[in-house]
Amino acid sequence: MTSEFDLAQEDFGRALYALQPYANDLLVIGGMAPILYRLVPGFAPAVVAPIATREVDWSTPPKLPTRGEVAWRLLGAEGLRAFEVPGFGKQRGRQVFQHERYDAERKAPVYQEFLCPLRGKTTKIVEVQEGLTAQPLRYLDLLVFDPITVTVDASSGIHVSAPCQVRLAQPVLYIAQKVLARDKRAAMPGKAEKDLAYAFDVASLCRPLWHTQADVRQRAAADTPEWSKWLGRAGRDLRELFSAPTADGPVEAARIFRAFGGRAPDENEIHIVMSRFVEAVF
């Protein structure tokens, strides 16, 4: 029987192929990103199995240029249809893209969603392109700084009909954004804990290049005073979260890895890796 994680990878492959005209505009963030970091040349072999995810998050600029055809039509051609989740009151709801195998009248368990950087204080849904909306979130600005491009092909385990290019955030910025957004994620059961597990996974994968990640962090901090403030806070939060094997970071991340099966690092291993990552990079 095909699992929802397998279906998520199949649908991600469809979306990835469909959105190739926008490969230089979009980034894959969220839980699918650690799977893609495993494809980055020079990164270390994975020490844990990837955490299964059913949703794919794409980061888009607040105004997405049109590259020939609008994005929602390209996704529709691959069987991914838009569904608008009911909003609160008169507010517009989130838009997700789900495969036509699912009931068109309800939100599916496997879907693609678009997010964009939050500018100002309003969190209203943004129409980034004709027919395509995105939920604005704070700190996503960081992820577009000097992104990494990887090639996804059949050998990756992700179902693509042809080799595709996809952009990822620099690992240090991916981890920083996860930690900075922690307060907002606390109300979503399991989300904040999974973010700490993702942070350990990605920090372990990029270990051979921690020195270059320190350079990325320094250059990003020098880009704007706001980013400098954000990254300073991210470093302090990481130090506190992973300060000891009994701190929230190792305890919550270890719980997530145990729940998903496979090799589960213990709290002490997570503490050691993350403490060394923070010392080397922040």
URGIQUI-V294143 format. One record per pair of residues at least 4 apart in sequence whose ideal C-beta (glycine too) atoms are under 7 Angstrom apart, sorted by the first residue. I is the first residue (numbers start at 1). J is the second residue. D is the distance in Angstrom with one decimal. If there is no record, write none. Layout:
BEGIN
I_J_D, I_J_D
END
This chain:
BEGIN
2_6_4.9, 2_7_5.9, 4_8_6.2, 4_54_4.9, 4_109_5.7, 4_110_5.5, 5_9_6.7, 5_52_3.9, 5_53_6.9, 5_54_6.7, 6_10_6.5, 7_11_6.2, 7_110_4.9, 8_12_6.1, 8_53_6.2, 8_54_4.9, 8_56_6.7, 8_110_4.8, 9_13_6.5, 9_158_5.2, 9_159_6.3, 10_14_6.8, 10_159_4.7, 11_15_6.4, 11_80_6.6, 11_99_5.3, 11_110_5.8, 11_112_6.8, 12_16_6.0, 12_32_6.0, 12_56_4.9, 12_158_6.2, 13_17_6.4, 13_158_5.0, 13_159_3.9, 13_160_4.4, 14_18_6.2, 14_78_4.1, 14_79_6.4, 14_80_6.1, 15_19_5.9, 15_56_6.6, 15_75_6.1, 15_78_6.9, 15_80_6.0, 15_97_7.0, 15_112_5.0, 16_152_6.1, 16_160_5.9, 16_164_4.7, 16_166_6.0, 17_78_6.5, 17_160_5.6, 17_161_5.6, 17_162_6.6, 17_164_5.8, 18_74_4.3, 18_75_5.0, 18_77_6.4, 18_78_4.4, 19_23_7.0, 19_26_6.2, 19_71_6.3, 19_74_6.2, 20_164_5.8, 20_165_7.0, 21_67_3.9, 21_68_5.5, 21_74_7.0, 22_26_5.1, 22_67_5.6, 22_71_6.1, 23_165_4.4, 23_166_6.5, 23_167_6.9, 25_60_6.8, 25_61_6.5, 25_64_6.0, 25_65_6.7, 26_58_5.1, 26_59_6.6, 26_60_5.6, 26_167_6.8, 27_59_4.4, 27_143_5.7, 27_144_6.7, 27_147_5.9, 27_167_4.7, 27_168_6.3, 27_169_6.0, 28_32_5.5, 28_33_5.5, 28_36_6.0, 28_56_6.8, 28_58_6.2, 28_166_5.5, 28_168_6.2, 29_33_5.5, 29_57_4.9, 29_59_4.9, 29_143_6.0, 29_169_6.5, 30_55_6.9, 30_56_6.9, 30_57_3.2, 31_51_6.3, 31_53_3.3, 31_55_7.0, 31_194_6.8, 31_198_6.6, 32_36_6.5, 32_53_5.9, 32_56_4.8, 33_37_6.3, 33_168_5.7, 33_174_6.2, 34_50_5.7, 34_198_5.4, 34_201_4.7, 34_202_5.5, 35_50_4.7, 36_150_5.9, 36_166_6.4, 36_168_5.6, 37_43_6.3, 37_168_6.5, 37_171_6.7, 37_202_5.7, 37_205_4.9, 38_46_5.6, 38_205_6.5, 39_150_4.7, 39_152_6.7, 39_156_5.8, 40_148_6.2, 40_150_5.7, 42_208_6.1, 42_209_6.0, 43_205_4.7, 43_206_5.6, 43_208_6.7, 44_204_6.5, 44_205_5.7, 44_207_4.9, 44_208_5.5, 46_205_6.3, 47_204_5.0, 47_265_6.9, 48_201_5.9, 48_257_6.0, 48_262_6.5, 48_263_5.7, 48_265_6.2, 49_262_3.7, 49_263_6.8, 51_194_6.3, 51_197_5.8, 51_198_6.9, 51_256_6.6, 51_260_5.4, 52_260_6.1, 54_109_5.4, 54_110_4.9, 55_111_5.7, 55_113_6.3, 56_112_4.7, 57_113_5.7, 57_115_5.7, 58_112_6.5, 58_114_5.0, 59_115_5.5, 59_116_6.9, 59_140_5.4, 59_143_5.7, 60_64_5.1, 60_114_5.1, 60_116_5.2, 60_128_5.2, 60_134_5.4, 61_116_6.6, 61_128_7.0, 62_116_5.0, 62_117_6.6, 62_119_6.5, 62_126_5.9, 62_128_6.0, 63_128_6.3, 64_71_6.8, 64_128_4.5, 64_129_4.2, 64_132_6.8, 66_70_5.8, 66_129_6.5, 69_73_5.2, 69_74_5.5, 70_129_5.7, 70_130_5.4, 70_131_5.8, 70_132_6.7, 71_75_6.3, 71_129_5.9, 71_132_5.1, 72_76_6.2, 72_82_5.7, 72_131_4.5, 72_132_5.1, 73_77_6.6, 75_80_4.2, 75_97_5.2, 76_80_6.5, 76_81_6.1, 79_99_5.4, 79_100_4.9, 80_97_4.3, 80_98_6.7, 80_99_5.9, 80_112_6.5, 81_97_6.7, 81_98_6.4, 81_100_5.7, 81_104_6.5, 82_95_5.6, 82_97_5.7, 83_96_5.4, 83_98_5.6, 83_107_5.9, 84_93_5.1, 84_95_5.3, 85_93_4.2, 85_94_4.5, 85_96_6.5, 85_107_5.5, 86_93_5.0, 87_91_4.1, 87_92_5.2, 87_93_3.5, 91_124_6.8, 92_125_4.5, 94_113_6.7, 94_125_6.7, 94_135_5.5, 95_133_4.5, 96_107_6.3, 96_111_4.1, 96_112_6.6, 96_113_5.0, 97_111_6.2, 97_112_4.3, 98_102_5.1, 98_108_3.8, 98_110_6.7, 98_111_4.4, 102_108_3.7, 114_128_6.9, 114_132_6.5, 114_134_4.1, 115_134_5.5, 115_135_5.3, 115_137_5.3, 115_140_6.2, 116_126_5.6, 116_128_5.8, 116_134_4.1, 116_136_5.3, 116_140_6.7, 117_136_6.7, 117_140_4.3, 117_141_4.4, 118_123_6.6, 118_136_4.0, 118_137_5.5, 118_138_4.6, 123_136_5.8, 125_133_5.0, 125_135_6.1, 126_133_6.4, 126_134_5.3, 126_136_5.5, 127_133_5.2, 128_132_5.6, 128_133_6.8, 128_134_4.9, 137_181_6.9, 138_181_6.8, 139_177_4.8, 139_180_4.7, 139_181_5.7, 139_230_6.4, 140_177_6.8, 142_173_4.7, 142_176_6.2, 142_177_5.5, 142_220_6.6, 142_227_6.3, 142_230_6.6, 143_169_3.8, 143_173_5.7, 143_174_6.7, 143_177_6.0, 145_170_6.8, 145_173_6.1, 145_220_4.8, 145_223_6.6, 146_170_5.9, 146_216_6.2, 147_167_4.4, 147_168_6.2, 147_169_5.9, 147_170_6.8, 148_167_6.8, 148_168_4.8, 148_170_6.4, 149_165_5.7, 149_167_5.3, 150_166_6.0, 150_168_6.4, 151_163_5.5, 151_165_6.0, 152_156_4.9, 152_158_5.4, 152_160_5.6, 152_163_7.0, 152_164_4.9, 152_166_5.8, 153_160_6.5, 153_163_4.3, 154_160_6.8, 160_164_5.2, 169_173_4.8, 169_174_4.3, 170_174_6.9, 170_213_6.8, 170_216_4.7, 171_175_6.2, 171_202_4.9, 171_206_4.2, 171_213_5.9, 172_176_6.2, 172_213_4.2, 172_216_5.5, 172_217_4.9, 172_281_5.4, 173_177_6.3, 173_216_6.9, 173_220_6.3, 174_178_6.7, 174_202_5.9, 175_179_6.5, 175_199_4.6, 175_202_5.9, 175_203_6.3, 176_180_6.0, 176_231_5.9, 176_234_3.8, 177_181_6.1, 178_195_4.1, 178_198_6.1, 178_199_5.5, 179_199_6.8, 179_234_5.1, 179_237_4.8, 179_238_5.7, 179_241_7.0, 180_230_6.0, 180_233_6.7, 180_234_5.4, 181_185_5.7, 182_186_6.7, 182_192_5.3, 182_195_6.6, 185_191_4.3, 185_192_4.2, 185_195_6.3, 186_192_5.3, 190_194_5.8, 191_195_6.5, 193_197_6.9, 193_252_4.2, 193_255_6.5, 193_256_5.3, 194_198_6.3, 194_256_5.5, 195_199_6.5, 196_200_6.9, 196_241_6.9, 196_249_5.2, 196_252_5.1, 196_253_4.3, 197_201_6.4, 197_253_4.3, 197_256_4.0, 197_257_5.9, 198_202_6.1, 199_203_6.1, 200_204_6.2, 200_253_5.1, 200_270_5.2, 200_273_6.3, 200_274_6.1, 201_205_6.5, 202_206_6.3, 203_273_6.1, 203_274_6.1, 203_277_4.2, 204_273_5.8, 206_210_6.7, 206_213_6.0, 209_213_6.0, 210_214_6.6, 210_277_6.5, 210_280_4.2, 210_281_5.6, 212_216_6.6, 213_217_6.4, 213_281_4.9, 214_218_6.5, 214_280_6.2, 214_281_4.8, 215_219_6.3, 216_220_6.1, 217_221_6.2, 217_231_6.0, 217_281_5.8, 217_282_6.5, 218_222_6.4, 219_223_6.8, 220_227_5.5, 220_231_6.4, 221_227_5.9, 221_228_4.2, 221_231_4.8, 223_227_5.4, 224_228_7.0, 225_229_6.5, 226_230_6.4, 227_231_6.0, 228_232_6.3, 229_233_6.5, 230_234_6.3, 231_235_6.5, 232_236_6.7, 233_237_6.1, 234_238_6.2, 235_239_6.5, 235_278_6.5, 235_282_3.5, 236_240_6.5, 237_241_5.9, 238_242_6.1, 238_274_6.8, 238_278_4.9, 238_282_6.7, 239_243_6.1, 239_278_5.5, 241_247_6.1, 241_248_5.5, 241_249_3.6, 242_247_6.0, 242_249_4.0, 242_250_6.2, 242_271_5.7, 242_274_3.8, 242_275_5.8, 242_278_6.9, 243_247_4.8, 244_271_6.2, 245_250_5.2, 245_267_4.1, 245_268_4.5, 245_271_4.5, 246_251_6.6, 246_267_7.0, 247_251_6.9, 248_252_5.6, 249_253_6.0, 249_270_6.9, 249_274_6.3, 250_254_5.8, 250_267_3.8, 250_270_4.1, 250_271_4.6, 251_255_6.5, 251_267_5.9, 252_256_6.7, 253_257_6.6, 253_270_5.2, 254_258_6.3, 254_264_6.6, 254_265_6.5, 254_266_6.0, 254_267_4.9, 254_270_5.9, 255_259_6.4, 256_260_6.6, 257_264_4.0, 257_265_6.1, 258_264_4.5, 265_269_4.2, 265_270_5.4, 267_271_6.2, 268_272_6.4, 269_273_6.3, 270_274_6.0, 271_275_5.9, 272_276_6.4, 273_277_6.2, 274_278_6.3, 275_279_6.3, 276_280_6.1, 277_281_5.8, 278_282_5.0
END
